[in-house]
């Protein structure tokens, strides 16, 4: 079963950065299984420290830094000194 792009409900989980999805919103009933399946199929989940580093790199005064728009996720992670590989 492939993850769906549709979303409903208030619960959310973030799996980023990803080449196609930036944030996934899912109801609690399926959130854990969706996250498990995405990671099993190559998605990369950033840690809290990585998310903080990504925010510092990708945002300036709360706005996106346009020079990073469209760049590969692996290149963005490398720029934060992250050594883990994207799925």
N, C-alpha and C positions, 0 to 999 in steps of 0.2 A: 504494500500500500504506500503510495507516494504522499508526502505532506501536502496539504491543501493551502492555497494562498488566502482562502476566505477566513474571516475572523468574526467572532462574536463574543460578548461577555466582557467582564471587567478584568479578568486575570490576564497577566502577560508574562512572557519570558523573553529575554533578549539574547540572541545568538548573533554575535557580530565580530568582526566585519565579515560580510559574505558578499560575493560578487553580485548576487541578485536580490537577496533579502537583507534588510537592515534591522528590522524588528518584526517579531512574530507576536500576534495577539491571539490567545486561545483561551477557551473556558477551562477552569480548573480540572474538569473531568478528563481532559485529554492533554493538558500541557506537559506533564511529565513524559508521557509516551511519545508525544510529538518531538520533544527535545531529545529523548533517547534515540528515536529513529533517525532524526536529522544528523546527530553526531555519529551514529553507526554508519551513515551513508556519506560521511565526509565533511559535514559541517564543522566549523571551529567555534568553540565557545571561549570568549575572552574572560580572563579572571578580573577581579575587582581592580587590581593594580594596573592591568593592561587597559581596562576601560578608562581609568583616570589618565593614563598616558595618552590614550587615543583622543580623549576630550581636549587635552592640552595641545596636541598636534593639529587636530582637525577644526577646532573652534577658536575664534578670536573675538573677545567681547560678546560671547554667546552666539556669534554668527559663524556660519561655515566659511572655512578658508578655501576659496575656490580653486586654488592650485592643486588640491587633492581630489577634486571631483573627477570621477572616472578612472582613477588610478587603481591598479590591481590590489586586492586585499593584502596579499603577501608583501608587496612593496610598502604599504602603509604600516603593517606590523613591524617590518624591518626598521622603518624610520623611528619607531618608538623603542628601539633596541630590544625588541622581543625576539627571542631565538626560537620559539616554538613555531612549527610550520602550520600553515592553514591546510585544512583538509583537502 
